[in-house]
Amino acid sequence: MTAGSRLARLAFGLTLALAATSALAQTSTSLIPSSASPPAGNHSRLVQGSLSGDETATYPVTANAGQILAVDLDSANASVNFNVISASDGHFLFAGMAKGSVADIPVPADGEYQVQVFLVRAAARRDESASYSLRIETRPADRSAGASDDPDFWQVSLDDAEGHLNVRAGPGARYTVTTTLDNGAVLANRGCRPSGGTRWCQIRENGSGVRGWVAGDFLVESHAPASPPTPADLQGNGTPFDATGELECTLTPGKPTQQCPYGVVREGYGNAGIWIGLPSRQELHVLFESGMVVAVGQGNDYVARKIEDRYEIDSEQRHFVIPERAVRGE
């Protein structure tokens, strides 16, 4: 990733954090009464709720310095977010619009904290309604996510060799199953956390790029998988390629078809970025979402066609044939 893109990503994250603060300030005109805060200690509670428009649901939490305040939110409406603030001074410990729907926050001091659930401003203005489930836990710091003794890679280990492991949208059995993994699948470890008495691990499957959460009871330590050979001068976005190879390309009208090197980074079935090596150490990036071409290069004009088991793409007088298996994996 270039320095410019890193700065852009940092700036984008800051913008989201500020937007989260603004959204809360402007949509919290109606407060939904919530249960009283439990006493400090190690607690876990799962609450179900709903809100609409500019309502905000506030859940008080008493926690001690050094504990982990763990929160995760599930809703069918992607406009539902949560923030965690200090009740004493309103300081933000977590802004969900910038950081997502799972939080593991080191508690800075003994005191009262608030988990605030709300609809983002645009959804509030449309007077949308949403139901949600929210788990709030306080636990010792030595049980926090990403323990230092966790391996970099896991392998799925099931008693039934023909069985499959559910991948869920979040860290809990209440979350939707998004796909399944075969026994023996190798997974990159993105961090584990206890939730509701079960250890859940965020993973990325090697090869397919499938991401999600799985129950840690069905994982054993593994080694880093072998990386495919990387074509010379092919950089991609810095993420190791899931697969590499060659594809048919015509770079000059009227010239013979040749073979161009490529590398692919997958993000689940049908979602992938493919980098094609061109002369003079240049690369062409082709982005796929849900099995469809959605972008070529830096906003290049293009025509893309799906023909049987391949994609044919014409862009700037160049022609490329990308095998479907390159996008989806074997």
N, C-alpha and C positions, 0 to 999 in steps of 0.2 A: 504494500500500500504506500503511495507517495505521501510526502509530508503534507502536500496540499489537501489530499483526500482525508488524511488523519485530522487536519485542522477543520475541514468541513464537517466531519463526523462529530468532532468535539463541539463545534458550534451548533450543530443540529441538536445534540443532546442537551446543551444549555438552553436552547430555545424551547425544547419540550418541557424542561424543568420549570422555566419561567411560565410557560403556558399552563402547566398544571396548577401553579400557584394562582394565576389569574383566573383560571376556570373555577377553582374552589371559591375564590373571593366573590365571583360574580354569580355563582349559581347556588350559594348556600343560604338563600333567603328563607327557606323553610326547613326546620330541623325535625327529624323523626326521632321520637324518644327511644332510647336504647337502655338495655339493662345496666344496672350499676356495676362499677368495676369490682372484680374479685380481689381479695387481698393479695399482697405480693407473695411470690413463691413460684413453684413450677406448675403451670396450669395449661389445659388445652380445652378449647370450646369451639364447637361448630355451630354457626348461626345461619338461619335462612332469612332472607329479607327481600323486600321489593321497594322500589321508589319510582318516581315519575317527575318529569319536568325538572325544576330547580331544587328539588328536595335533596337533602344530605343526611345520611344515617351516620351517627357518631357512636363509636364503641369505646368506652373508657377502659384503660388497662393500667394497673399498678405494677411496676417492675422495679427491680433492684439493679444497681450498677454492676456490670459484668455479666448479666444475663443476656440471652438472645431473645429478642422480641420477634417472633416468626409469624408471618401473615401470608395467606394465599387466598386468591379470589377466583371464583368460577362463575361465569355468566354467559348465556347465549348471546347477549348483546355486547359487542366489542366496545361500545361507548361507555361502559361501566368501568370506573377506575377507583383506586383508593390512594389516600395519602396517610402518612403517619407523622404526627406532630407532637411536640411537647406541650402539655396542657398549661404549663406555667408561663411560657413566653411565646408560644406559637411557632417555635423553630421547627423547620421541616427536617425530619430524619429520613423520609422516603417520599418520592414523588412518582406515583405509578405511571403517569403519562410518559415519563422519561425512562423509567426503569422496568416496567412490566408488571406482572400480576403475582409475583412471588418475591417476598422480602424476608431476609434474615438480618436483623439489625442489632448490632452490639448496643446495649443500653448504656448511655453515658453517665447517668446519675440516678440515684433513687428518686422515685417520683411518679407522677401521673402522666400518662400518655393517651393519645386519642388516635383511633383508626377511623378515618372518615371516608365513606363510600359515596360516590356521586356520579352523575352523568356529565360527560364533557359538554362544553357550552353549546355546540351546534345541536346535539341531541336534546339538551334541555330546552332550547328555543323551539324545537319541533314538538315539545311536550311528549317525548317518548317515555315509555314505561319499560321496566326491566325487573326481572327476578334474579337473585344471586345467592350463592352460598359463600360463606367466609369462615375460614379457620384462623383462630388467633391462639398462639401458644407463647408461653414464657418457659425457658429451659436453660440449663447450665451452658456456659460458653463452650465447654469441651465437647458438646454434642452438636455444634453448629455445622452449617453446610461446608463442604469442601475440606474435610479433615485432611491433615497433612499426610496421614498414612494411607489414604485411598490411592489405588493404582491409577495410572493414566489410561489404562484400557481394561474393559471387562469382557467376559464371554458369557453368553446365555447358557445356563446349565439347568436342564429340566429332567425330572425323573423319566418322563415319557420322551424318548428320543425323537418321536414324530410330532411332539407337541409344539405349541407356539406360545410366545410370551406377548401379552398385550402391551402396546405402547399407548400411553394416555396423554391428554393435552396438558395435564398438570400433575402435581405431586399428591395424588390421592385416588382412591377407588371411585370417588364420586365424579371424576372427570371423564369426558368422552374418550372411548377407545378410537384412536386415529388410524392404527394399523397394527400388524403383528410381526414378530420376529421369529425366525427359525431357531431351533435349538443349535447351539454352536456359533451363532452370529457374534462377530467381534465388534465391540462398541467403544468409542472414545468416551471417556468419563468427563462430563461437564460439571460435576459436583453433586453431592448427595446431601440429603437432609431428612431428619425424622419428621413425620407428620401423622398425627393421629395414632401413634404407637407403631407405625411401620416406617422403615427406611426406604425412601424413594430417591432414585438417581436420574439426573438429567443426562441424556446420552445422544450420540450421533453414530449411526451405523456406518461402519466402513463400507465403501463401495456405493451404497444407495444414497447416502446422505440423509436418511430418515432421522428426524429429531423428535424428542419427546421425553416422557418420564416413564420409568419402569420400576417395579418393586425390586428392591435390592436383595430380597431373599433368593432370587433366582439368578444371581450373578456370581461369578468367580473371577479371580484375578487373571488377567491375560497379558500377553506381550504385544508390542506395537506390530501391526501387520506390515508385510513387505510393501513398499511403495512401488508403483509402476515406473518404468524408465521414463525420464522426462526428456522430450526432444530438445536438442541444443537451442539455446536462445529463446525458449518459450517460458515466459514468466507467469502468465495468468495474473491473479490478484494477490498472490503470495500464499494462498491456501494450497496445501498439497493436493495434487490432482487425484481424483478417484480412479481415473483410467486415462490412458493415452493411446494414440494410434495415428493412422493416416486416413484421409478422406479424399474423394475426388474433387478436383477444383480446376477451373479454367480462369486464369488471371488476366488474359488478354484476348479480346474477341478474335476469332479466327485461328487462334493457336491451339495446339493439341491439349487434351486433358492431361493433368498431371496429379501427383499425390502431394497433399499439403499435410504437415503434422498438426495434431490437435491435442489438447488436454481438456478434461471436463471436471468440473466440481459440481456435485449433485446436492440438491436440497430436498430430497424426498422424490417419490415417483412422479416423473413428468416435469420436475422443476430442476433446471440446471443452467450453468454458464459454461459455454464452450469457447475456448480461445484457439484460433486458427493461426498457425505461423505463416507469415508472408515474407517476401523478399525484403532485404535491408533491415532485418531483425524487427520488422513490424508485426503486429498481431491484430486480428479482427475478433471482437467479442460478440457472440450471439447468445441472447438470453431467451430461455424457454420457461414458460409458466403453464402448468396444467397441460403439458404436451403441445403447447402452441408457441410459435416464435412471436415474441413481443418486442424485441429490440435487436438491432444490428448496428454495431459500431457506436459512434458518438452521435446518435440521431440520424444515421444514414437512411436514405430512402431505400426501400427493399420490396421485393415480391417474394413471398414464401408459399410453397405448396407442399402438402403432405400427400405423397404418392406411395401407396402400399407401405413398405417398411423403411421409408426414407423421407427426408425433408430436402426439397430442392429450393435453393435460395439464390436470387439474383439481386446484386447490389453493386452500383457504380461500375457497370459493365463487367462484373466478375460473377462467376457461377460456382456454387458450392453444393455438394451432395453429402448430407449428414445422415448416417445410419440411425434409425430409431433406437437401436440398442445402445448407442453412445449416450443418448439422453436418459434412457430409463434404466440402463444397466442390464446385465444378463438375467 
